[in-house]
Amino acid sequence: MIINVYWEFDLRYNASVGELKDFGIESLKDYNDLCQKAKRKIYEKFADTKNVPLKVDLSDYWREPECAYKEDITDFLSSKWGFSVKSWSKEWYAEHI
């Protein structure tokens, strides 16, 4: 079972000024002024920089992930990657035959 994870990346606490410049912004004010598409690109780049996945295959960690409690999955994700989880959603797919 693959899930999409929406992490709580608070750049005010998790990014240094140098990292902000690496993302093409000079300050948090500049970030706040960006459109949603540009913010999403920074979010994705921040996740990549910190080695935090945006999709997780829970089958790698649970024998039967579809039976796991939502709170257990959320706690696991936060513990494993060190960031709070805003939300996550299931992405069901059929195997190619």
C-alpha positions in Angstrom: 0.0 0.0 0.0 1.5 3.3 -1.1 0.6 6.5 0.6 1.2 10.1 -0.3 2.5 12.1 2.7 2.0 15.8 3.4 4.7 16.8 5.8 4.8 19.7 8.2 7.9 21.4 6.9 8.1 24.7 8.8 10.8 26.5 7.1 11.1 29.0 9.9 12.6 26.3 12.1 13.9 23.7 9.7 15.8 25.7 7.1 18.8 27.9 7.6 19.2 31.2 5.7 21.7 29.4 3.5 19.3 26.7 2.6 16.6 29.3 1.8 19.0 30.8 -0.7 19.6 27.3 -2.2 15.9 27.2 -2.8 16.1 30.5 -4.7 14.6 32.7 -2.0 16.2 35.3 0.2 13.9 35.3 3.2 10.7 33.8 4.6 8.9 37.0 3.5 9.9 36.1 -0.1 8.6 32.6 0.4 5.3 33.9 1.7 4.9 36.0 -1.4 5.3 33.0 -3.8 2.4 31.4 -5.6 1.3 27.9 -4.6 3.1 26.3 -7.5 6.4 27.9 -6.5 5.8 27.0 -2.9 5.2 23.3 -3.9 8.5 23.2 -5.8 10.3 24.5 -2.7 8.4 21.9 -0.6 9.5 19.1 -2.9 13.1 20.4 -3.0 13.2 20.6 0.8 11.9 17.1 1.1 14.6 15.9 -1.4 17.3 17.8 0.5 16.3 16.2 3.8 15.8 12.7 2.3 12.1 12.7 3.3 9.8 10.8 0.9 6.6 12.2 -0.4 5.3 8.7 -1.1 5.9 5.7 1.2 5.2 2.1 0.5 3.9 0.9 3.8 4.3 -2.7 2.7 8.1 -2.2 3.3 7.3 -1.7 7.0 4.1 -3.6 7.7 3.0 -7.1 6.8 -0.6 -5.9 6.4 -0.5 -2.1 6.2 -4.2 -1.8 5.3 -5.0 -3.2 8.8 -2.8 -0.7 10.6 -4.3 2.1 12.7 -4.1 5.6 11.1 -2.5 6.9 14.3 0.2 4.2 14.2 1.1 5.0 10.6 1.2 8.7 11.4 3.4 8.1 14.5 5.7 5.8 12.5 6.2 8.3 9.7 7.1 11.1 12.1 9.5 8.9 14.1 11.1 7.4 10.9 11.8 10.7 9.1 11.8 13.3 12.0 9.1 15.6 10.7 5.5 16.0 11.8 2.8 14.7 9.4 0.0 17.1 8.4 -1.8 14.3 6.6 -1.5 11.3 4.4 -3.7 9.5 1.9 -3.8 6.0 0.5 -2.9 5.4 -3.1 -4.3 2.1 -4.2 -3.2 0.6 -7.4 -3.4 -2.7 -9.3 -0.4 -4.6 -10.1 0.3 -5.0 -13.8 -0.5 -8.5 -14.9 
